[in-house]
Amino acid sequence: MDQISEDDRRFYKIALNEAKKSLSENGVPVGAVLVKDGKIISSGHNQRVQKNNPIAHGEMDCIEKAGRQTSYKGMTLYTTLSPCMMCSGAIIQFKIPRLVIGENKNFDGNIEILKKNGVEIIILNDNDSVTMMNNFIKLHPELWDEDIQKHVF
């Protein structure tokens, strides 16, 4: 995380704490924070297991908690894991211009689709995020496979 601003570091750590909160609730450890002009608009974490809701991913929870926004111009979404197709679609739909991703080693997500749609991407490959997700996948492979729909076909 050496090449990012102090603000990016601070907001990312809040997203990481959201992921840890989900983990403490026996959920998938993904957290997100939406920021504009140095102020947090909302934060959230994956609650798919906790709420028995298949679309309650961390980014979706965060965007939902932000409520209606007339524009996402100038906003940054911080997330601990590279977004899935659903979350990437929401980022593209609402034209969130900047995305700071904690890691994409455990799940590559849809980075190229986001880039093709004009989203600025910063990948931190933060060791804490990589380790937390890797440990979760090893301990709960069935929840992880369900989360990313790995064995659907």
C-alpha positions in Angstrom: 0.0 0.0 0.0 3.0 2.3 -0.5 1.8 4.0 -3.7 -1.5 5.3 -2.4 -2.4 8.5 -0.6 -2.8 8.7 3.1 -6.6 9.2 2.6 -6.7 6.1 0.4 -4.9 4.2 3.2 -7.3 5.4 5.8 -10.5 4.7 3.9 -9.2 1.3 2.8 -8.6 0.3 6.4 -12.3 1.1 7.1 -13.3 -1.2 4.3 -11.0 -3.9 5.8 -12.7 -3.4 9.2 -16.0 -3.9 7.5 -14.7 -7.2 6.1 -13.5 -8.3 9.5 -17.0 -7.4 10.9 -18.6 -9.8 8.3 -16.1 -12.5 9.2 -17.0 -12.0 12.9 -20.6 -12.6 12.0 -19.7 -15.9 10.2 -20.1 -14.2 6.8 -17.9 -13.8 3.8 -15.1 -11.3 4.6 -15.7 -8.5 2.1 -16.0 -4.9 3.1 -16.6 -1.7 1.2 -16.6 2.1 1.7 -18.0 4.8 -0.6 -16.2 8.2 -0.3 -16.7 11.6 -1.9 -14.5 14.7 -1.2 -12.8 13.0 1.8 -16.1 12.1 3.5 -17.6 8.7 3.9 -21.0 8.4 2.2 -21.5 4.9 3.4 -19.9 1.6 4.4 -21.0 -2.0 4.3 -20.0 -5.6 4.3 -21.0 -8.9 2.7 -24.2 -10.0 4.5 -25.2 -12.8 2.1 -25.1 -15.4 4.8 -26.3 -13.2 7.7 -29.4 -12.0 5.9 -29.9 -15.1 3.7 -29.8 -12.7 0.7 -27.8 -13.8 -2.3 -27.2 -10.2 -3.5 -26.0 -8.7 -0.2 -22.3 -8.6 -1.3 -20.1 -6.0 0.4 -20.2 -3.5 -2.5 -24.0 -3.9 -2.9 -24.5 -3.4 0.8 -22.4 -0.2 0.7 -24.2 1.2 -2.3 -27.6 0.4 -0.9 -26.7 2.2 2.4 -25.6 5.3 0.4 -29.2 5.7 -0.6 -30.2 7.6 -3.7 -27.5 9.7 -5.2 -28.1 12.1 -8.0 -24.5 11.5 -9.2 -21.6 9.4 -8.2 -19.2 11.8 -9.9 -16.0 12.2 -7.9 -16.6 9.2 -5.7 -14.3 6.3 -4.9 -15.4 2.9 -3.9 -13.0 1.0 -1.7 -13.5 -2.8 -1.5 -11.4 -5.5 0.0 -11.9 -8.0 -2.9 -12.1 -7.6 -6.7 -15.8 -7.2 -7.5 -17.9 -10.0 -9.0 -20.0 -9.4 -12.1 -23.0 -8.3 -10.1 -21.1 -5.7 -8.1 -19.1 -4.6 -11.2 -22.4 -4.0 -13.0 -23.6 -1.8 -10.2 -20.3 0.2 -10.3 -20.7 0.6 -14.1 -24.4 1.4 -13.9 -23.9 4.2 -11.4 -20.7 5.4 -13.1 -18.6 5.2 -10.0 -15.4 6.5 -11.5 -12.7 5.2 -9.1 -12.3 1.8 -7.4 -9.6 0.9 -4.9 -9.4 -2.9 -4.6 -7.7 -4.6 -1.6 -6.8 -7.8 -3.5 -7.5 -9.8 -6.6 -5.3 -12.8 -5.9 -8.1 -15.0 -4.4 -10.7 -13.7 -6.9 -9.8 -11.8 -10.1 -13.3 -10.4 -10.6 -14.0 -8.3 -13.6 -11.3 -5.7 -13.7 -11.0 -5.6 -17.5 -14.8 -5.0 -17.9 -14.6 -2.2 -15.3 -11.6 -0.6 -17.1 -13.3 -0.8 -20.5 -16.2 1.1 -18.9 -14.0 4.0 -17.8 -13.4 3.0 -14.1 -10.0 3.9 -12.7 -8.7 0.8 -10.9 -6.1 0.7 -8.2 -5.2 -2.8 -6.9 -3.4 -2.8 -3.5 -2.8 -6.6 -3.1 -2.9 -5.8 0.6 -1.4 -8.8 2.5 -4.1 -8.6 5.3 -6.9 -8.9 2.8 -5.2 -11.7 0.8 -4.5 -13.7 4.0 -8.0 -13.2 5.4 -9.8 -14.2 2.2 -7.4 -17.2 1.6 -8.0 -18.4 5.2 -11.8 -18.0 4.8 -11.8 -20.0 1.5 -9.8 -22.8 3.1 -12.1 -22.9 6.2 -15.4 -22.4 4.3 -15.0 -23.6 0.7 -18.7 -24.3 0.4 -19.7 -20.7 1.3 -17.0 -19.3 -1.0 -18.1 -21.5 -3.9 -21.7 -20.5 -3.3 -20.8 -16.8 -3.1 -19.1 -16.8 -6.5 -21.3 -19.6 -8.0 -18.3 -21.7 -8.7 -20.1 -25.0 -9.2 -23.2 -23.9 -11.0 -22.5 -25.5 -14.4 
